Amino acid sequence: MTDLREAAQMALEALEYAEQNHGGDDCYFDAIEALRAALANEFNPDWDAMAVMVEEQQRMAKRIEELESALAQPEREWQGLTPEEAREISLANRPYVIDMVYALEAKLKEKNT
């Protein structure tokens, strides 16, 4: 497969041949100069930017896979506290209502994850 640089070099050589054999038309001159300038710049792509794009695409593909996997799992039924669990938490945190709220939240999270 011919890369962009090789294709530009081939076009430059063809235009130079045409200019030498068919006269110095301005269209040859402009095209030859444009190709020489482009080849002088070495067609350097921004490899760092391309690497960042590839990493971002890989990260996004992984996240999509995680989301698809999560969606494929059956939904679990919510598990509430039993009366015994609620009483135990209440007695352990009696004077501190906010502590009881946090304890309830932790217990429910434990049961549902």
N, C-alpha and C positions, 0 to 999 in steps of 0.2 A: 504494500500500500504506500502511495506517495504522500508524504506529509506536506504541509503548507509551504514550508521553506523550499522543499524540492520543486514543488509546482511553480513557485515564484521564480526560482532559478531557471527552470525550463522555459517559462514565458519570457524571461529577460533574454535568454540566449536566442530564442526564436525572433524576438523583436530586433535584436542587434543584427541577426542574419538578414532579416527583411530590410532593415535600414541600409545595410551595406550593399545589398543586391537590388534594391528598388528605389534608391534615392533617399534623401534626407527629409522626408515629410515631417512636419511638426507633430503629427499625432504619434509617430514613432518616438520622437525625442521626449515628449511629455510622459509617455508610458514607460520608456526606458528609465528616465530619471525617477519616476515614482517607484518603480520596482527596485532600483538601486538603493533608494532611501529606505525602503521597507526592509530590504535584505541587510542593510547596514545596522538596523535596529535589532537584528537577530530574532525577530518574532518572539521576544521573551514574554511568555505568559506570567501572570502573577501567581506563582506556585503556592505562596503562603495563603493567599486568599482562596485558592482552589482547595487546599488542605483543610482550611477552616470550614468551607462549604461541605466537604465530604464528611468531616466530623459531625457537623450539625445534622446532616441527613442521616447518619448512623444513629445519632442520639434520638432523633425524631422517630426513626423506624423502631428502635427499642421501646420507646414510650408508647407508640401505637400498639406494638405487640403486647405490652403490659396491660394496656386498656382493653384490648380485645380479649385477653385472657380473663381479666376481671369480669367483663360482661358475660363471658361464657359460663362462669360459675353460677350455680343455682343460688337464688337469694335465700338467705337463712331467715328462719322465723325468729322474731325478737324474743329474747329471754328476759323476763322481768325478775324481780326479787321474790323469793318465797317469803311468807310471813315470818318464818324463823330468821332468815337473813336480815330482813328489815328490822326486826326486834333486836338482833345482835348488834347491828350498826347503831341503832338508836341508843341502846344502853351504853355502848362503848364511847359515844360522843355526846352524852346527855347535856352537859352544860354549854357545849359549843355547837350551835346550829350550823355555822359555816363549815366546821370540820365534818359534820354529819353529811352535808351536801356533797362535799368533796369525796367522802368515803362512799356515798351512794353512787356517785359518778364513776369512781374507780371500780367498784364492784360490777356495775352494769357494763363498763367497758371490758372488763375481764371476761364476763359471760358472753359477750357479743362479738368478740374478735378472735 
